[in-house]
Amino acid sequence: MSTSHRREQLLAAAATGTLGADEQAELDALLREDPQAREELEALRDDARRLDAWHAPAGEGWLAAEPSAALDARVASVAGPGPSGSDHDGRRSMGGARRGRLVLAAALLVLAVGLLAWQVGGGRLLALAVFSLGFLLLNGIWPPAMLSIYLCFVAVVICILLGGVIGIWAASSDVVSQVIRPINDMLQTLPQFVFLIPALMLFQVGDFTALLAVVAYAIVPMIRYTEHGLRSVPRPLIEAGVSSGCSPWQMFWQIRLPLAQAQILIGINQTILYALGMLVIAALVGTTDLGQAIYIALGKANAGAGLVAGLGMALIAMTADRILQAVIRSGR
């Protein structure tokens, strides 16, 4: 076994708390000889906390996460104190400040979403929004849920803009429709894992790779429903617009688009569901969202944790869909 590989094994075992008694002396020697090993160990421990915080018991999740005192003491005794001589106190202070910022951000988001839900949908929608966000918060899955919302929101916006334009183009041209249809069929029937391959080859592991894979998979419903809605406008209404002297631009905005709105909303709804479903697969390329939480639960055979993460994704999808529909109804 190479020295670098053994070094990585020791640091990973120490970070996850699986270091054997016979390996402790070897870790001590490594920390003495390699000053950079201490920083790498701390980074690995931070990553381990983030991956494990989502399924911590009540009171021990992201709001109450504390560094391991025993491991901190061992690292400090071997590698010496930090530059200020109070490395542990500094980390605890930074951890408290970070938790304070997270609590403030969570409160502001709950307030903003709650006000939006009440404004556009009334008390029932407000109750759904508060319940959904409260479920994410109280079950300790807030940070991965926020990352899921961020990735899903960006992906859906891209799909609406790009897919809507392609759908409009396909609805106005039979040639474009014939070209787009087999491409949509291929994208919709390919296994979800296949979408990761080209994105991973071009951009390697990361959130941007996951975003590209989600967009490629979730854009199909937006294209299909937009084209179908615009093509389903009754012919007599179009002829009435033409006889009234409507320009093509007026025909689109005042007749075709309002009548196709119901189908387009279904397309947006399906796009949201497709994006959230693909996020679970996209966790394989480096995201740490709820999809990653589901994979961790699967690997540990933890049915409860997997169910909590899955319900979290379902509540996000339901809340987003209800708010979107209420916004469209209020704008009519």
TALIN-V263726 format. One record per pair of residues at least 24 apart in sequence whose ideal C-beta (glycine too) atoms are under 8 Angstrom apart, sorted by sequence separation. I is the first residue (numbers start at 1). J is the second residue. If there is no record, write none. Layout:
# TALIN-V263726
[[I J] [I J]]
This chain:
# TALIN-V263726
[[67 91] [109 133] [110 134] [67 92] [192 217] [234 259] [11 37] [15 41] [45 71] [66 92] [230 256] [233 259] [7 34] [14 41] [106 133] [110 137] [230 257] [232 259] [233 260] [67 95] [232 260] [11 40] [15 44] [66 95] [187 216] [7 37] [11 41] [14 44] [15 45] [65 95] [187 217] [229 259] [230 260] [106 137] [229 260] [232 263] [12 44] [15 47] [16 48] [187 219] [188 220] [229 261] [11 44] [15 48] [42 75] [187 220] [229 262] [280 313] [41 75] [65 99] [226 260] [229 263] [279 313] [228 263] [229 264] [63 99] [106 142] [184 220] [38 75] [62 99] [226 263] [276 313] [225 263] [226 264] [229 267] [63 102] [184 223] [225 264] [62 102] [63 103] [102 142] [184 224] [276 316] [38 79] [102 143] [225 266] [226 267] [276 317] [37 79] [225 267] [180 223] [224 267] [31 75] [35 79] [223 267] [273 317] [222 267] [225 270] [272 317] [32 78] [221 267] [222 268] [31 78] [32 79] [180 227] [31 79] [222 270] [272 320] [221 270] [222 271] [272 321] [24 74] [28 78] [177 227] [221 271] [17 68] [27 78] [219 271] [269 321] [272 324] [162 215] [166 219] [170 223] [218 271] [221 274] [17 71] [218 272] [220 274] [167 222] [171 226] [269 324] [151 207] [155 211] [159 215] [163 219] [167 223] [170 226] [171 227] [218 274] [268 324] [269 325] [14 71] [154 211] [158 215] [162 219] [163 220] [166 223] [167 224] [170 227] [217 274] [218 275] [163 221] [164 222] [167 225] [168 226] [172 230] [217 275] [151 210] [155 214] [159 218] [163 222] [167 226] [168 227] [171 230] [265 324] [147 207] [151 211] [155 215] [159 219] [163 223] [166 226] [167 227] [171 231] [218 278] [265 325] [158 219] [214 275] [217 278] [152 214] [156 218] [160 222] [164 226] [168 230] [151 214] [155 218] [159 222] [163 226] [167 230] [265 328] [214 278] [213 278] [214 279] [261 328] [213 281] [214 282] [210 279] [213 282] [211 282] [210 282] [213 285] [209 282] [210 283] [210 285] [209 285] [210 286] [63 140] [209 286] [210 287] [61 139] [62 140] [61 140] [206 285] [207 286] [58 138] [60 140] [62 142] [205 285] [206 286] [207 287] [62 143] [205 286] [58 140] [195 278] [56 140] [168 252] [55 140] [192 277] [196 281] [200 285] [54 140] [55 141] [192 278] [195 281] [196 282] [199 285] [53 140] [54 141] [193 281] [196 284] [54 143] [192 281] [196 285] [53 143] [54 144] [193 284] [50 143] [164 264] [167 267] [163 267] [160 268] [163 271] [160 271] [156 268] [159 271] [156 271] [156 272] [159 275] [156 275] [152 272] [155 275] [152 275] [151 275] [152 276] [152 279] [148 276] [151 279] [148 279] [151 282] [151 287] [151 289] [147 287] [147 288] [148 289] [147 289] [148 290] [147 290] [148 291] [144 288] [145 289] [144 289] [145 290] [144 290] [144 292] [141 290] [144 293] [141 293] [148 312] [152 316] [144 309] [148 313] [141 308] [145 312] [149 316] [141 309] [148 316] [152 320] [139 308] [141 312] [145 316] [139 312] [135 311] [136 312] [135 312] [136 315] [135 315] [136 316] [132 315] [131 315] [132 316] [132 318] [133 319] [132 319] [128 318] [129 319] [128 319] [128 322] [129 323] [125 322] [125 323] [121 322] [125 326] [117 319] [121 323] [120 323] [117 322] [121 326] [113 319] [117 323] [120 326] [116 323] [120 327] [117 326] [120 329] [113 323] [120 330] [54 290] [51 288] [50 288] [55 293] [54 293] [51 292] [55 296] [54 296] [55 297] [51 296] [55 302] [55 305] [54 305] [55 308] [54 309]]
